[in-house]
């Protein structure tokens, strides 16, 4: 857990943290959920970062992609 804490502390960019957490969930199992507000993405000019995360997490073997209602 110590190495993970160091990695998390070094993730100054939310997109890097999102990718790290996806990889962690993929390795350990569980549910990976992205939640945010479009107005924050717009305000911070983060559309490219969001696209980067979506591109990274999409079309992975062994991942079941579902909507919020399907998850429940």
C-alpha contacts under 8 A as a table, 3 or more apart, distances in Angstrom:
res1	aa1	res2	aa2	distance
1	X	4	X	5.14
1	X	5	X	6.31
2	X	5	X	5.09
2	X	6	X	6.40
3	X	6	X	5.14
3	X	7	X	6.21
4	X	7	X	4.99
4	X	8	X	6.05
5	X	8	X	5.05
5	X	9	X	6.12
6	X	9	X	5.12
6	X	10	X	6.32
7	X	10	X	5.14
7	X	11	X	6.51
8	X	11	X	5.19
8	X	17	X	6.81
9	X	12	X	7.24
11	X	14	X	6.98
11	X	16	X	5.94
11	X	17	X	5.45
12	X	16	X	7.62
12	X	17	X	7.72
13	X	16	X	5.44
13	X	17	X	6.51
14	X	17	X	4.99
14	X	18	X	6.05
15	X	18	X	4.98
15	X	19	X	6.26
15	X	49	X	5.86
15	X	50	X	6.90
15	X	52	X	7.57
15	X	53	X	6.16
16	X	19	X	5.21
16	X	20	X	6.14
17	X	20	X	5.00
17	X	21	X	6.08
18	X	21	X	5.19
18	X	22	X	6.17
18	X	53	X	6.97
19	X	22	X	5.03
19	X	23	X	6.29
19	X	53	X	6.31
19	X	56	X	7.30
19	X	57	X	7.49
20	X	23	X	5.24
20	X	24	X	6.23
21	X	24	X	4.93
21	X	25	X	6.09
21	X	32	X	7.70
22	X	25	X	5.14
22	X	26	X	6.06
22	X	32	X	6.26
22	X	57	X	7.17
23	X	26	X	4.99
23	X	27	X	6.13
24	X	27	X	5.15
24	X	28	X	6.01
24	X	29	X	7.88
25	X	28	X	5.16
25	X	29	X	5.02
25	X	30	X	5.72
25	X	31	X	6.81
25	X	32	X	6.32
26	X	29	X	5.48
26	X	30	X	7.55
26	X	63	X	7.79
36	X	40	X	7.62
37	X	40	X	5.39
37	X	41	X	6.62
38	X	41	X	5.00
38	X	42	X	6.08
39	X	42	X	4.98
39	X	43	X	5.91
40	X	43	X	4.96
40	X	44	X	6.06
41	X	44	X	5.37
41	X	45	X	5.83
41	X	46	X	4.86
41	X	47	X	6.06
41	X	50	X	7.92
42	X	45	X	4.99
42	X	46	X	6.42
42	X	47	X	6.95
43	X	46	X	7.84
45	X	48	X	7.80
46	X	49	X	5.16
46	X	50	X	6.29
47	X	50	X	5.08
47	X	51	X	6.12
48	X	51	X	5.00
48	X	52	X	6.09
49	X	52	X	4.97
49	X	53	X	6.37
50	X	53	X	5.17
50	X	54	X	6.21
51	X	54	X	5.05
51	X	55	X	5.96
52	X	55	X	5.16
52	X	56	X	6.14
53	X	56	X	5.09
53	X	57	X	6.18
54	X	57	X	5.31
54	X	58	X	5.88
55	X	58	X	5.42
57	X	60	X	6.61
59	X	63	X	7.82
60	X	63	X	5.80
66	X	70	X	5.71
66	X	71	X	6.23
67	X	70	X	5.13
67	X	71	X	6.27
68	X	71	X	5.14
68	X	72	X	6.60
69	X	72	X	5.32
